[in-house]
Amino acid sequence: MLHIETFVCNPFSEQCYVGWDDSSRAAFVIDPGLSSDYEWQRVRHCIEDNNLRVQFVLQTHCHTDHCMGSSYITRTYQVPVYGSMDEQNHMPSLQIQNNAFGIDVPLHWSPIDRNLNDGDTLWLGEEGAADAHQIRVIDCPGHSFHGLCYYLPQEKI
């Protein structure tokens, strides 16, 4: 069974998600917009208290409020960031975005390691395993240049 915990983060009230499988303990983090040690500690406690094995970070898009804390996850758990490199390459830097909004929060950003496109399939857990969860990538430009959605067909979410 898949569990998803939601965390409201940063001055924009962005939502970060930690999802995991009950039996394998495989986990993902979506949009880690963590802007303080307090926010990071809440997510870290969720991961550690549930004995999770983080597999990857998923970015929906590269606005500062969605990725300003990605390196908290990548440094601690040694995992890659998946998202749209097109999106990353067309966005102003996070520092420029923060300056435009007049916010002064520390940036703990990790760039995208694996490019995703519409129709790609990811697996939470080992592909083919009974407790694996398929994640389909859906292109959804509009709010940003090349944003992505993630659909888990078994859970219909």
C-alpha positions in Angstrom: 0.0 0.0 0.0 1.2 3.5 -0.8 1.3 6.3 1.8 1.6 9.9 1.0 2.5 12.6 3.6 2.1 16.3 2.8 4.2 19.1 4.2 3.4 22.8 3.7 6.7 24.7 3.2 8.3 28.1 2.7 6.8 31.6 2.5 4.7 30.5 -0.5 3.0 27.6 1.4 4.2 25.2 -1.3 3.4 21.5 -0.8 6.1 18.9 -0.6 5.1 15.2 -0.6 6.8 12.1 0.7 5.4 8.9 -0.7 6.3 5.4 0.2 5.4 1.7 -0.1 4.3 0.0 3.2 6.2 -3.2 2.6 9.4 -2.3 0.6 9.8 1.1 2.4 10.9 2.5 -1.0 10.1 6.3 -1.0 10.1 9.4 -3.2 10.0 13.1 -2.4 8.1 15.5 -4.7 8.9 19.2 -4.8 11.1 19.7 -1.7 10.5 23.4 -1.3 12.1 23.3 2.2 13.2 26.8 3.3 14.2 26.2 6.9 15.8 23.7 9.2 12.4 23.2 10.9 10.8 22.2 7.6 13.8 19.9 6.8 13.5 18.3 10.2 9.8 17.5 9.7 10.5 15.8 6.4 13.6 14.0 7.8 11.6 12.7 10.8 8.9 11.3 8.4 11.6 9.5 6.4 13.5 8.2 9.4 10.5 7.4 11.7 9.0 5.3 9.0 12.4 3.7 8.1 12.1 4.8 4.5 14.6 4.2 1.7 14.4 7.3 -0.5 14.9 6.4 -4.2 14.6 9.8 -5.9 13.3 13.4 -5.8 10.7 14.3 -8.4 10.4 18.0 -9.5 7.1 19.1 -11.1 8.7 22.3 -12.2 11.6 24.7 -11.4 10.0 27.6 -9.6 12.0 28.4 -6.5 9.2 27.4 -4.0 9.2 23.9 -5.4 12.9 23.1 -5.4 14.7 25.5 -3.0 15.4 22.6 -0.5 16.2 19.7 -2.8 19.8 19.3 -1.7 18.6 18.6 1.9 17.2 15.4 0.4 19.9 14.6 -2.2 22.9 15.2 0.2 21.4 13.3 3.0 20.1 10.3 1.1 22.5 10.3 -1.9 19.6 10.2 -4.4 19.1 11.8 -7.8 16.6 14.5 -8.9 14.3 13.7 -11.8 12.5 16.4 -13.7 12.5 18.4 -17.0 15.9 19.7 -18.0 14.1 21.8 -20.5 12.3 23.5 -17.7 15.5 23.9 -15.7 17.4 25.4 -18.6 14.6 28.0 -19.4 14.0 29.2 -15.8 15.9 32.1 -14.2 18.2 31.0 -11.4 16.6 30.4 -8.0 18.4 33.4 -6.6 17.0 35.6 -9.3 13.5 34.2 -8.6 13.9 34.8 -4.9 15.2 38.4 -5.5 12.1 39.0 -7.7 9.8 38.1 -4.8 11.9 39.9 -2.3 12.5 36.9 -0.2 15.6 36.0 1.6 15.7 32.3 2.3 18.7 30.0 2.0 18.8 28.0 -1.2 19.7 24.3 -0.9 19.1 23.4 -4.5 20.2 20.3 -6.5 20.0 20.4 -10.3 18.1 17.8 -12.2 20.1 14.6 -12.8 17.7 12.7 -15.0 15.6 14.3 -17.7 11.9 13.2 -17.9 9.5 13.6 -20.7 5.8 12.9 -21.4 5.2 9.2 -21.5 8.2 8.1 -19.4 7.6 5.5 -16.7 9.4 5.3 -13.4 9.1 2.7 -10.7 9.0 3.1 -6.9 10.6 -0.1 -5.8 12.0 -2.7 -8.1 10.2 -2.9 -11.5 8.3 -6.2 -11.7 8.2 -6.7 -7.9 4.7 -7.2 -6.4 5.1 -4.1 -4.2 6.5 -1.8 -7.0 4.4 1.2 -7.9 4.4 2.5 -11.5 4.7 6.3 -11.9 3.8 7.8 -15.3 5.2 11.1 -16.4 2.7 13.6 -18.0 3.8 16.8 -19.7 1.8 19.8 -18.4 3.2 23.1 -19.6 1.3 26.3 -18.7 2.1 27.3 -15.2 5.7 26.9 -16.1 7.7 26.3 -19.3 7.7 22.5 -19.2 6.1 21.3 -16.0 5.4 17.7 -15.2 2.7 15.7 -13.4 3.2 12.3 -11.9 0.4 9.7 -12.1 0.3 6.5 -10.1 -2.2 4.3 -12.1 -2.5 1.5 -9.5 -3.6 4.1 -6.8 -5.4 6.3 -9.3 -3.6 9.4 -8.0 
